[in-house]
Amino acid sequence: MEEVGRGDADVVTYQTQSLARPIAASHRRINWRYAFAVGSYHVLALLAFQRWFFSWTGVALAITGVYVFGAAGINLCYHRLLSHRSFSCPLWLEHTFAMIAVCCVQDTPARWVATHRLHHHHADDRADPHSPLVSLFWSYIGWLFIENSDVNNRAVAYDRYARDIVRDKFYRWIERAVVWITLAQSLVYFAAGVLIRISLGGTISEALQFGASVWLWGVIIRTVLVWHVTWCGNSFPHLFGYRNYETNDNSRNNAWVAIITSGEGWHNNHHADPNSASNQRHRWEIDLTYLLLRLLVLLGLAWNVQLPKRAIPPGA
């Protein structure tokens, strides 16, 4: 049984239908690459409880980084630009945003796009790689740790869902260099912290401590936080919230998720019109990622912005 709320953010809806895991993931082989990366970052994040790794500069970098890297990198670039082509921008800016997204350690542009397009093609049916109708844990994080031939077989996944991405030699280079890019950002953050502290008259010991804090909070903590923000957006809005549109999936609009994801929580709006650059339909459905895009338009750095094509049904 399901309760459907129309236009009321306080109404919570539940879908009781359950799904089995995707057939392509039913063999339960562990994806050790993802398991090691996610596990190691979370273990390193525990260093935040050590006073030696603390600085207010690091904390500020983590907080601002969640929105800069999450909104500009994942939401705007990986999601709305590369996955849905909801606007156009100069190629140099697209590649810059893509590098920001790569630093979020959510795999390469081609892999992210292929997985997301597969999700839309099979939203909340058994081929969906991360539907919460399997379980909330599966959708939130569990699917990452199980090999899924639909997404882990890159030759097949890219051919089906990311041909336009891999045609760009820049993105093919990222396929080879993604690990080095990830390591390089850690080196840049640490070195910048050390050099800044020395330039301000600090000792070598003080510089190393400051550099370590900048690295831990600016890279490790920020990456973990952006992961959890993304995972919230993948899972909760397919279970809890209200619907403006009837769609063939279980997508919902969830105000709390929209706040932490800079607008991605208006998920029913998105699934009803996935190529729209804006997830906002009601005035109070604030979409911070779209506001960032509007700024780019004002600066002459974005155009061909796709607006919603489906009107909100009466009473929604």
C-alpha positions in Angstrom: 0.0 0.0 0.0 1.2 3.5 -0.8 0.2 7.0 0.3 0.8 9.6 -2.3 1.2 13.2 -1.2 0.6 16.1 -3.6 2.6 19.3 -3.1 3.0 18.8 0.7 6.6 18.4 1.9 5.4 17.0 5.2 3.7 14.0 3.6 5.9 10.9 3.6 5.2 8.2 1.0 6.3 4.6 1.1 6.6 2.0 -1.6 6.2 -1.5 -0.3 7.0 -3.4 -3.5 10.4 -5.1 -3.3 12.9 -6.1 -5.9 15.6 -8.7 -6.1 19.1 -7.6 -6.8 20.0 -6.9 -10.4 20.6 -10.1 -12.3 23.9 -8.7 -13.5 24.9 -8.4 -9.8 23.5 -11.6 -8.5 26.8 -13.5 -8.5 27.8 -11.5 -5.4 31.5 -11.0 -6.4 33.0 -8.2 -4.3 34.2 -5.1 -6.1 37.4 -4.9 -4.1 38.6 -1.7 -5.8 35.5 0.2 -4.5 35.5 -1.6 -1.1 39.1 -0.6 -0.5 38.7 3.0 -1.6 35.5 3.6 0.5 36.9 1.7 3.5 40.3 3.4 3.5 38.8 6.9 3.2 36.5 6.3 6.1 39.4 5.0 8.2 41.5 8.0 7.3 38.6 10.2 8.2 38.9 9.0 11.8 42.1 11.0 12.1 39.8 14.1 12.4 39.5 13.1 16.1 43.2 13.6 16.6 43.9 17.2 17.6 47.1 17.3 15.6 45.1 17.1 12.3 42.7 20.0 13.2 42.6 23.5 11.9 39.7 25.8 11.3 41.1 26.4 7.7 40.7 22.7 7.1 37.2 22.6 8.5 36.3 25.6 6.2 37.7 23.8 3.2 35.7 20.7 4.0 32.4 22.6 4.4 32.8 24.8 1.3 34.2 21.8 -0.6 31.0 19.8 -0.2 29.2 22.5 -2.1 31.9 23.5 -4.6 32.9 19.9 -5.5 29.5 18.4 -5.0 27.4 21.1 -6.8 29.8 22.1 -9.5 31.5 18.7 -10.1 28.9 16.0 -9.5 25.6 17.8 -9.9 26.3 20.3 -12.6 29.0 18.4 -14.6 28.6 14.7 -14.2 24.8 14.8 -13.8 23.2 17.6 -15.6 25.8 18.3 -18.3 27.4 15.0 -19.2 24.6 12.6 -18.3 21.6 14.6 -19.5 23.1 17.3 -21.8 20.7 19.8 -20.2 23.0 22.8 -21.2 26.1 23.6 -23.2 29.2 25.4 -22.2 32.8 26.0 -23.5 34.7 22.7 -23.7 37.5 24.1 -21.5 34.9 24.8 -18.8 33.3 21.4 -19.2 36.7 19.7 -18.8 37.5 21.9 -15.7 34.2 20.9 -14.0 35.0 17.3 -15.0 38.3 17.4 -13.2 36.6 18.9 -10.1 34.2 15.9 -10.3 37.0 13.4 -10.6 38.4 14.8 -7.4 35.2 13.6 -5.7 36.5 10.0 -6.2 33.2 8.8 -7.7 35.0 7.1 -10.7 35.5 8.5 -14.2 33.0 10.6 -16.1 32.3 7.8 -18.5 31.6 5.3 -15.7 29.4 7.7 -13.7 27.4 8.7 -16.8 26.9 5.1 -17.9 25.7 4.0 -14.5 23.3 7.0 -14.2 21.9 6.5 -17.7 21.4 2.8 -16.9 19.5 3.9 -13.8 17.2 6.2 -15.7 16.6 3.5 -18.4 15.6 1.0 -15.8 14.6 3.2 -12.8 13.2 1.0 -10.0 13.0 -2.2 -12.0 15.4 -5.1 -11.5 18.1 -3.8 -13.9 18.4 -0.6 -12.0 21.9 -0.7 -10.5 20.9 1.0 -7.2 17.2 0.9 -6.5 16.2 1.2 -2.8 13.3 -1.2 -3.6 16.0 -3.9 -3.2 16.9 -2.4 0.2 17.8 1.0 1.5 21.3 -0.2 2.4 21.7 -1.6 -1.1 20.8 1.7 -2.7 22.8 3.8 -0.3 26.1 2.0 -0.5 25.8 -1.8 -0.9 25.6 -1.8 -4.6 29.0 -0.3 -4.9 30.7 -3.3 -3.3 29.1 -6.0 -5.6 30.4 -6.5 -9.1 27.6 -5.7 -11.7 28.5 -6.7 -15.2 26.1 -4.1 -16.6 28.3 -1.3 -15.2 31.7 -3.0 -14.3 32.1 -4.4 -17.9 33.2 -1.0 -19.2 33.4 -2.0 -22.8 29.7 -3.0 -22.8 28.5 -0.2 -20.5 30.3 2.5 -22.3 29.1 1.3 -25.7 25.5 1.3 -24.6 25.4 4.4 -22.4 28.5 6.6 -22.7 29.6 6.6 -26.4 29.4 10.4 -26.5 31.7 10.6 -23.5 34.4 8.3 -24.6 34.6 9.9 -28.1 36.3 12.8 -26.3 40.0 12.0 -25.9 40.2 14.0 -22.7 37.8 11.6 -21.1 39.6 8.6 -22.5 42.8 10.1 -20.8 40.9 10.3 -17.5 40.1 6.6 -17.8 43.9 5.9 -17.6 44.9 8.7 -15.2 42.1 8.7 -12.6 44.2 7.2 -9.8 47.0 9.7 -10.4 44.6 12.6 -10.5 43.2 11.5 -7.2 46.7 11.2 -5.6 47.7 14.5 -7.1 44.9 16.5 -5.4 46.1 15.1 -2.0 49.7 16.3 -2.8 48.5 19.7 -4.0 46.4 20.3 -0.8 49.2 19.1 1.5 51.9 21.1 -0.3 49.7 24.2 -0.4 49.1 24.0 3.3 52.8 23.6 4.1 53.9 26.5 1.8 51.3 28.9 3.0 52.2 28.2 6.7 55.9 28.7 6.0 55.2 31.9 4.0 53.4 33.2 7.1 56.5 32.6 9.3 55.6 29.2 10.7 58.2 26.5 11.6 58.6 23.3 9.6 56.8 21.4 12.3 53.9 23.9 12.2 53.9 23.8 8.4 53.6 20.0 8.4 50.8 20.1 10.9 48.9 22.7 8.9 49.5 20.9 5.6 48.2 17.7 7.2 45.1 19.4 8.4 44.4 21.0 5.1 44.8 17.6 3.4 42.7 15.6 5.9 39.8 18.0 6.0 40.1 19.5 2.5 40.4 16.1 0.7 39.5 13.1 2.9 36.7 14.5 5.0 35.3 16.5 2.1 35.3 13.4 -0.2 33.6 11.3 2.5 30.9 14.0 3.0 30.3 14.3 -0.8 30.0 10.6 -1.0 27.3 10.5 1.6 25.5 13.4 0.0 25.4 11.6 -3.3 24.3 8.3 -1.7 21.5 10.1 0.0 20.4 11.5 -3.4 20.5 8.0 -4.9 18.4 6.3 -2.2 16.0 8.3 0.0 14.2 10.2 -2.8 13.1 6.9 -4.2 11.4 6.0 -0.9 10.3 9.1 1.0 8.7 12.3 -0.1 5.8 13.5 -2.3 5.2 13.4 -6.1 4.3 16.3 -8.4 4.1 13.8 -11.4 3.0 10.3 -12.0 6.1 8.5 -13.3 6.9 4.8 -14.0 9.3 4.7 -11.1 9.2 5.4 -7.4 10.9 8.8 -7.5 9.9 11.4 -4.8 10.6 15.0 -4.0 12.4 15.2 -0.6 13.0 18.6 0.8 15.7 17.5 3.3 17.7 15.7 0.6 17.3 18.7 -1.7 18.9 20.9 1.0 22.0 18.8 1.4 22.3 18.0 -2.3 21.9 21.5 -3.6 18.7 20.6 -5.4 19.0 17.0 -6.4 16.4 15.9 -3.9 13.6 17.2 -6.1 13.9 13.8 -7.6 10.3 13.2 -8.9 10.6 16.4 -10.8 13.9 15.2 -12.3 12.6 11.8 -13.3 9.5 13.3 -14.9 11.7 15.5 -17.1 15.3 14.3 -16.8 16.8 16.5 -19.6 15.7 19.7 -17.8 18.5 21.7 -16.3 16.2 22.8 -13.4 14.7 20.5 -10.8 12.5 23.3 -9.5 8.8 23.4 -10.2 7.2 25.2 -7.2 8.8 28.5 -6.1 9.8 26.9 -2.8 11.6 24.0 -4.4 14.9 25.7 -4.4 17.5 24.3 -6.7 21.0 25.7 -5.9 22.7 23.8 -8.7 20.4 25.5 -11.2 21.1 28.9 -9.6 24.8 28.2 -10.3 24.0 27.4 -13.9 22.0 30.7 -14.1 25.2 32.5 -13.0 27.1 30.8 -15.7 24.5 32.0 -18.2 24.8 35.6 -17.0 28.6 35.4 -17.5 28.1 34.1 -21.0 29.6 30.7 -20.0 26.5 28.5 -20.6 23.7 28.4 -23.2 21.1 26.0 -24.7 19.7 25.6 -21.2 16.9 23.0 -21.3 13.9 24.1 -19.3 11.1 21.8 -18.0 8.8 20.6 -20.7 6.1 19.0 -18.5 3.7 21.3 -16.6 2.8 20.4 -13.1 -0.6 18.6 -13.1 -3.5 20.5 -11.5 -3.6 20.0 -7.7 0.1 19.0 -7.4 
